[in-house]
Amino acid sequence: MRQNLHRFFRAARGAGVHVSPAESIDAMRAVAQVGLTDRAILRDALLLTLAKSQDEKLALGDCFDLFFSQPEPPQDQAEANDNDEASQDADQSPSSGSASEAGGGQPQEGLGPLAQMLLSQDRNAIQAAIASASGAASLSDIRYSTQRGIFSSRILDAMGLQRLRDDLDELTATNPALAERLRAALDALREAVRDTVSQGLALYAREEAENLRNEILRNAPLARIERRQVAEMRVLIRQIARRLRERYSKPRKRQRRGHLDVRRTLRRNAAWGGIPFLTAWKRKHRDKPKIVALCDVSGSVAQVSDFFLLLIHSLHEVVDDVRSFAFSSHLIEVSEILEKKSPEEAMAEIMSKVGFGSSDYGSSLVDFEKDFMSALTPQTTVIVLGDARSNNLDPRADILRRISERSKRLVWLNPEGRLAWGFGDSEMPRYATFCSVVRQCATAQQLERAVSDIVATYQ
C-alpha cells in the first residue's frame, strides 16, 4: 500500500495538486490511523491532508476516484453460456456433472499459473495480478498515448504471457475445447490490461501533456491565440504571475543581512583569539523599487491587453511601489483597481473605461505629463506595454524623452514583431531612441522573461 500511495501522490501532482514531501508524510500517517477498509474515510483523509483549496479538493477527489477504480476483466459471453449450460447439466445429472468436473480438472494440472487463473475465472485474483504486473512494468512512467502498446505488452509479459502461449499450443493439440476457452479468456485479459493502461495514461501522463500544452502556448503569439485557447492562456499567465511572486516577493535572508565580511569579523574578534563572537556583514545598497507601468488597451492590442494587465496585476503583489496606468485615446490611473479587485474584475472594469478605443499615444502622453509626471523619480523604472501605433497622429516623442530623463530607465515591451516596427503608423523607431530597453513581447515566454528581468534588478 505504501507504493500505491506514492503512485497516488505522483498522480495527484499530475492533476495539479501541489504535494510536498512533508504533506505526503502527513497523508501516510493519516492513512495509517484510519486504515484502508473504508474507502470513503480513506478519501476524506487524503483530501484533508493534501488539498489546500477548493480547486485542489475537486481535482484530488477526481484523481482518487480514478486511481482506486480498477477495471474489471470482462467475462466472455461464450464462457458465460458454457457456465450456464454446465450448471444446467449439473442440476439434471449430478453424477455426470461430477465426472465432468473431475475430467475437466485433469488437463489443468500441467498448466501455468496464468492459465489456471484465467480458466478459474477468479476476478479478484486477475485484478490483483494485473495490479502487481502494472507495478512491475512501471506503468507510472507512461507519458504519451503512443506508449499504450508498449506498456500493455510489458504487463502481459510480467503476468506470464509466454508460458500461457505454450499452454495454448499444448491444449490446441490435446484439448481443443479447453484451448478455445483459454483463448477467449486471454482476449478478455488483453482488454482489461488495455483499460488499465488507459487509466494509467489518464493518471500519470496528465502532467506531461499539460507541460507540453503549456510549452506550446508559451511560444504562441499572443495576438493570434484562438478563442478556445484564451482561458488556457489566462491560466498560464496566472502561473507566470505566481512564479514571479514566489521568486521575488520574499527576499532571502542572506539578501537582507548581506554577505559575511571576513576581514572586519577577524579584526573585531581579535581580543577573543579570533573566535567570531561578533560578526560583520557587507551590505550592498539597493534602491527601493518604484515602477510606473503604462498599458495600451486600445483596439489594435485588445487581444493581448488582457495578458498585459494580468502581468501588471502581479507586479502589485511583488513590488511595493507600483503605479499603473491604462490608455487608448486618453490615459487614466488604474492602480487602485488592480490592488483592490481580482484580476478578472479589474480587467473588466479597466476595459470598460478606456479599452477598445482608437489609440492616441500623443494625447495619452500629454495626460500623463499633465497629471502624473511628479510620480517619476531617479529610482523609477517606467514600463510601456503597447504597439506604438498612433493612427498617424502626433506621437509627442518629446514627452517620452522627458519621461526618460526623469526616470531611472524606460522599458518598452512591444507585442508586434520587429519587422513591423516603423511601418504604417508605427512610431516605434522614434520612441525607441529614448528607451533604455526595447523588447519584443509577442509570446507569454518573452513577456515572462522581460518582467522577470525588470523585477530582478531590484532584488
Beta strands, then each sheet from edge to edge (+ up, - down):
strand 1: 259-260
strand 2: 281-282
strand 3: 290-296
strand 4: 321-327
strand 5: 331-333
strand 6: 380-385
strand 7: 409-414
strand 8: 437-440
sheet 1: 1+ 2-
sheet 2: 5+ 4- 3- 6- 7- 8-
end
